[in-house]
Amino acid sequence: MITTVTQKNMVTIPADVARALGIKPGYKLDWLPVEGKDEIIIRVIPDRAELARRLMGIGAHLAPERDVIAELDEEREREDLERMRELGR
């Protein structure tokens, strides 16, 4: 696909390309010129919220029955109790 560079060096991402790569508003593009060629590699960098959503689901398939948040709450409660015991309360 061919696009035109504007006077402000802006380019429009063709809708088909944006859809295929899942590019959404807020995403950043990393432009990497290919040395010795008239080519550019463009990497899609999702926004932080999207990265967080992706990271949250990475290990879910390993133990889908686990409730990690409940486990963290329990761990914090145990740590609080230990601290209180150490302080003699």
RACORWO-V921290 format. One record per residue. N is the residue number from 1. SS is DSSP state (alpha for helix, beta for strand, coil for the rest). PSI is psi in whole degrees, -180 to 180 (NA if undefined). NEAR is the number of other ideal C-beta (glycine too) atoms within 12 Angstrom. Layout:
n | ss | psi | near
N | SS | PSI | NEAR
N | SS | PSI | NEAR
This chain:
n | ss | psi | near
1 | coil | 144 | 12
2 | coil | 133 | 8
3 | coil | 165 | 16
4 | coil | 138 | 11
5 | coil | 130 | 11
6 | coil | 177 | 9
7 | coil | -24 | 7
8 | coil | 18 | 6
9 | coil | 32 | 8
10 | coil | 149 | 11
11 | coil | 148 | 19
12 | coil | 132 | 15
13 | coil | 124 | 21
14 | coil | 139 | 15
15 | alpha | -41 | 12
16 | alpha | -41 | 12
17 | alpha | -45 | 18
18 | alpha | -43 | 20
19 | alpha | -46 | 11
20 | alpha | -35 | 12
21 | alpha | -2 | 18
22 | coil | 28 | 17
23 | coil | 129 | 24
24 | coil | 163 | 18
25 | coil | 138 | 12
26 | coil | -20 | 14
27 | coil | 152 | 21
28 | beta | 155 | 17
29 | beta | 131 | 22
30 | beta | 114 | 13
31 | beta | 120 | 15
32 | beta | 107 | 13
33 | beta | 139 | 12
34 | coil | 120 | 11
35 | coil | 132 | 9
36 | coil | 5 | 6
37 | coil | 160 | 9
38 | coil | 56 | 7
39 | coil | 155 | 11
40 | beta | 135 | 16
41 | beta | 130 | 13
42 | beta | 118 | 21
43 | beta | 138 | 14
44 | beta | 128 | 22
45 | beta | 107 | 19
46 | coil | 159 | 22
47 | coil | 167 | 18
48 | alpha | -38 | 13
49 | alpha | -42 | 14
50 | alpha | -41 | 20
51 | alpha | -42 | 17
52 | alpha | -43 | 12
53 | alpha | -42 | 15
54 | alpha | -44 | 15
55 | alpha | -36 | 13
56 | alpha | -32 | 13
57 | alpha | -3 | 14
58 | coil | -48 | 12
59 | coil | 5 | 12
60 | coil | -33 | 15
61 | coil | -17 | 9
62 | coil | -34 | 10
63 | coil | 71 | 10
64 | coil | -22 | 10
65 | coil | -12 | 10
66 | coil | 141 | 13
67 | coil | 92 | 12
68 | alpha | -37 | 18
69 | alpha | -43 | 11
70 | alpha | -40 | 12
71 | alpha | -41 | 14
72 | alpha | -42 | 13
73 | alpha | -45 | 13
74 | alpha | -42 | 14
75 | alpha | -43 | 14
76 | alpha | -40 | 14
77 | alpha | -44 | 14
78 | alpha | -44 | 14
79 | alpha | -41 | 14
80 | alpha | -44 | 15
81 | alpha | -42 | 14
82 | alpha | -44 | 13
83 | alpha | -42 | 13
84 | alpha | -40 | 12
85 | alpha | -43 | 11
86 | alpha | -34 | 10
87 | coil | -5 | 9
88 | coil | 30 | 6
89 | coil | NA | 9
